[in-house]
Amino acid sequence: MKTLRIIPGRTVPPEAVGAVLARDLEIDGQRWSKGRRLTPADAGRLAGIGALEPSHHPGAGGAAGEARSGRDAGASGSVTLLVLDADDVHEDDAALRLARAVAGPGVELRGPASSRVDLLAAADGVLRVRTAAVERLDRIDPLLVFTLYDGQTVGAGELVASVKVGPHAVPGAVLDRGLALARRGAPLVRVMPFVPRRVAAVVREALRPQDRERFERGIALRVESLGSTLTGVTYVRDDPDEAFAVLRPLVRGSGKVDLVLTAGAALTDPTDPLFVAIGRLRGRVVRHGVPAHPGSMVWLARAGSTDVLGLASCGAYSRATAADLLLPRLLTGERASGAMAASLGHGGVLIAAMRFRFPPYARMLEPLSPGGARDTQP
């Protein structure tokens, strides 16, 4: 890429056609934005107008992009153009190509505008970002990708990421490096939509009638607001046989559900009836606690094709906790795993300022606890 400075009112060289404006320009009241590719008509217009004078507006030597009333942002009335080499890619084209490579399922594109392409959620769901790959791509100057948090609940039409190119043109070889990285492996940015799931709740905790009603209302709010169905809530005594009898039809046979929510199990006691029952069903706990607070005593298990999400106490369901970051992902069809839990660590200090990461229903729950508060224990 090379620069070309022309004086309006004089003959414009042929190479000006297809060149790019380096700064904003205002011609007879019409704003030409920086990045504009000059057409033959544009070049003819520049050749036919009177010479421009340097701008005397405040900040005339300031940031690029500031409109000059009837004047070019350049010195001595000249206009600076960028003549692209054969291998150079214009900013808008580069941003659009990169955005198409970055975007995965559940994402729609908007733009480009000023070399920026926005990625929008196509449906309500959970945003997934390959954060390490995004960081590697962002190390390629001048390619820019920026997103919301991985695992954040998003709504249809919400901005989830943007792709931008810094200068007005990027060498094709540099763009190709970014495209190759973006296309390697799973998509860098995707939205996993919520899918209807069958959810049951099993509780090993004695509750007063008013607390039971509050707990069941909180469970239903979570499940139904994310498009799934709560099939029922069952209370079991401190008895492994009873817990097994309740869980078995939920993980096998025609009454099987996709997800079981539990409360009241003692995570630190491997002989707790719920854990014994899961073992008898040939299931296993895949994560004992998660790296987030409040809710670090959340646990995850799998039994056949059924996932289990457990909290230590029913009382925790009245608050927004780490479980409210895991539940949306489980209701997109993602399976419970240690990797799912581990991903909560970055951003896992769930103070009130982090509420934006939660589903809308979390705004109706009790405020998130301060950083020093302890998790609820049985």
N, C-alpha and C positions, 0 to 999 in steps of 0.2 A: 504494500500500500504506500502511495506517495501523496504528498499534499500539492494542491494547485491553488494559487491565489489569483483571482480575477478582479477586474475593475468593472462594475456595472456601467453600461453605456458604451463599452468597447466590444470589439469582436471577441466572442467566446470560443475558445478552441474546441474542436470536436470531442476531445476526451472528457469535456465537462458533462456530456450526455451520459447518464448512468453513474456519475460521481455523486458523492454524498455530502450534504451540508454538515459542516463541523459544529456549527452553532445555530441557534434560532435566528430567524430573519423575518422582517416584516416588510412586505412589498405592497404599497398602496393600500394599507389597511388589512391586508391578508397575511396571516401568520404562516410562515413556512417553518416547520419544526426541524430541529437538528435530527439528523438521520434520514432526512428526505432524499430520495434518489431522484436526481434531476431528469426530467423528460426532455425531449427536443423542444416542446413548447416552453418549458421552464427556462431552458438555455436561451431561447429566442427572446423571452421576456426580459431576462437579465441584460441581454445585449441591447435592448431597445429603450431601457429606462435611463434616466439621468444618473449621473454619478452620485453615490451616497457619501454623506459626510460622517465623520466619527460621531458616535453617540455622546451626548452631554448629560444623559440621565444619571442620577445617583447610582453609583456602583457599576458604572459602565465597564470597568475592567474586572467585574466579579465573575460569579460562577456561570458556567455554560448553561444554557437553557433559559436565561432571562430574556424576555422579548424586548426588542429594541423598536421603539415607535418610529417606523419608517426608515430604520437604519440597520446596518449589519453590525454584529458584535465584534467584528475585526477592526484592526487599526487602519487609518488612512482611507476609509471608505471601501476597503477591499472585502471580498468574500472568500472565505477559505473552504475549499472543497477537498474531499478525500477521494482519490482515484484508486479503486480497488484493483489488486492484481487478479490474475485469472484464478488463483487458488483461494482468494478471499471470499468469505460468505457474509452477506449483509446481516446485521444484528437481528432483524425480525425473522429472517429465514433460519438463522442459526438457533435462535431461541425456540422456534416452533419445532424444528427437527429434534432438538434436545428434549423438549417437553414430551414429544411423542415417545421418545425412548425411555424417559423417566416414568411416565404414567402407566399404571397397570389397570386391572379390572376395577370397576366401581368409580372411575375418575373421568371427568369430562374436562375439555380444554376451553379456555376463553382467551382470545387474543390472537396474534400479538398486538401489543400497544406499547410504543417506546421500548422495544426490545424485551418486553416482559410478557410471558404467557402464564396465566393463572390456571391452577388445577383445582377443580371443584368436585365435591362429593356428589355422585350420581344418585345416592340414596342414603337414608339413615344407616349408620353402621359404625364401625371402628376403624380408625386410620392405622395403617401399618406402614412403617418407614424402616427401610434398611439403613439405619443411621450410620454405620461404619462406612458403607458404600457411598452414601451421600457426602460424608466428610472427604473421602478419597476424591470424589468428583470435584468437590469445591476447592481442592488443592490445585486444580488445573486452571491457571489464569488464562482468560478472564471469564470462565464459566461459573454461573451462580445458581445454586438450588437451595431454597429455604422452605421449611415445613413447620407444621404444628408438631406437637409431641407424638411420638409413636405410642399407640395404644389409647389415644384420646378418642372419646365418643364424639361423633360429628353428625350433623344433620344434612339432609339433601340440599344441595346448592351452596353449602358452606365452603369457603376458601380453605383448602388444606395444604397447599404448597404453591410456590411460584418458581418459575425458571426465567433467568435473565442473562443477557450477555452485556458485559461492561462497555467496551468501546463500540463504535459503529460498524466494525467488521472484525471478523476473527479468521485467522488462517485455517484453511480447510483441514490441514493435518492436526491442528489442535482440536477442532471440533470432532474429528474422527476419533481421537483418543477418548474424548468424553462420551461419545456415542457407544463406543466399544465397552467402556466400563459400565454404562447404564444398562446395556443389553445383556450383561454377563449375570447369569443367575436369575433369581426371582425379581419381579419389578421393584424398583426403588420406592415407589409410592403407590399404594393401593388402598381401597376402602372395601372392607369386608361387610356386606350388608347383613342386617339382622334377618334371621330366618325363623319361622315359627317352630318352637321347640316345646316338648312336653316336659314339664318340671314338677317334681314332687318335693315335699319337705318332710324331714324326719327329725324329731326333737327328742333328745334325752335330757330333759330338764323339767322339773316341776314348776309350773307357773300359776300365779293367781289368775282368776278369770279376766281381770282388766288387763293384766300383762299379756295374757294369751291373745286377747283381741288385738292389742297393739302390735304384737309380733306378727300375727297373721296378716294384718293390714299392711304392714311394712313389706312383707314377702310378696304379697299380691301386687303392691304398687310397683315393685322392682320388675317382676316378671312380666306383667301385663303391659307396662309402659314400653317395654322393648319388643313387643309383638309376639310373646309366647304365652303359654297357658299353664296356670298352676292347677294341677290335677287334684291336689289335696294336701293336708297337713296331718301327719300322724305323730302321736306322742308315745314314746316307749319308756318302760321302766329300766332300771339298772340291771338288765338281764340279757346276756348274749344270745340266748335262744329266741327271746322275743324280738331283739333287734334283727336277727337273721330272718325270722319269719316275716317281718315287715319289709326288709330290704330285698329279699329274694324275688318277689313278683315285680319289683321296680327295675330289676336288672335282667330278668329273664321272662320269656313268655309274652303273651299278647298284651299284658298291662305294662310292658317295659316303657320306661321314660328315658329321655335324653340326658337329663340332669337331675341329680338329687342335691338339695340344699339341706345341710344339717346344722344343728346347734346343740351345745351342751356336752360334746365329747371332750375329755381331758387329753389334750394333745401330748402331754408329757407321760401319759400312762398307756403303754402298748396293750394293756389288758382291758382297756375301755370297751364296753359292749359293741359300740359301732365299729371300732377297728377290728375286733374279733370277727364280727359278722362279715365285714368286707373281705377278710382273709379267707373265711369259709366259702365265700362266693368266688374264690380264685382272683380276687382283685388285689390291689396294692395301693398304698399311699405313695404318691409320686413327689410330694413336697411337704415337709414338716415345717410350717411357718414360711413367711414371705418377707423379702427385704423392703418393707414399707411400714409406715406408722401414721395413724392408728391402723391396726389390723394385722400386725406382724404374726399373730397366732393363727391366722387363716391357714388351712391345710387343703391339699388337693389329692384326690384319689381317682382311680379308674377301676371299674369292674365290667368286663366285657366292653360293650359299646356305650356304656353309661358312665358319665363323669360325675364326680362328687366334689362339691365345694362346701367346706365346713368352717364354722366359727366356733370359738370356745364358748360363747354365751349368747343367749337370745337377745340380751340387752344390746349387743353390738349392732343388731339389725336396725336399731333406731338412729344410728349415726352413719355418716358417710365414712367408709373405711376402704382399705385395700381391696376388700371383697367387691366393691363397686367399680373397681377397675378390671377385675377378673370376670365378673358376671357378664358384662357386655360381650367380651371376647368369646366366652363359652356359648353365648346365644347367637353367635355368627356361625357356629359349627366347629370352631377351633377346639381341639382336644386338650384336656388338662395335661400339663407337663411341667417338668422342672424348669425348662426353658421359658415357659410362659411366666412362671413365678419370678425367675431371675431377672427378667426384663423390667421389673418394677423398680429395681434398685436405683437407677438414675431418675431422679424426680420423685423418689419414694418418701420424702418428708412431706406428708400430706396436710400441711397447715391450711388455714382458710383461704389463703391466696391461691391455692392450687385447685379450688373447687371447680374451676372452668374445665378441668380435665374429665369431670364426671358426667354421667348422663343427666338429663334435665331433672329427673326425679330427685336427685341429690339435693336440689335447692329446697326441697320440702322437709328434709331430714334435719336432725340436730346439727349445730355447727361442728366443724371438725375441731378436734381437741388441740390444745397447744402442744408444741413439740415435746415438752417434758412430761406429758400425761402418760400414765401406764395403760397398756392394753387391758381390756376386760378379761379377767380370768374366771374360770368356773369356781 
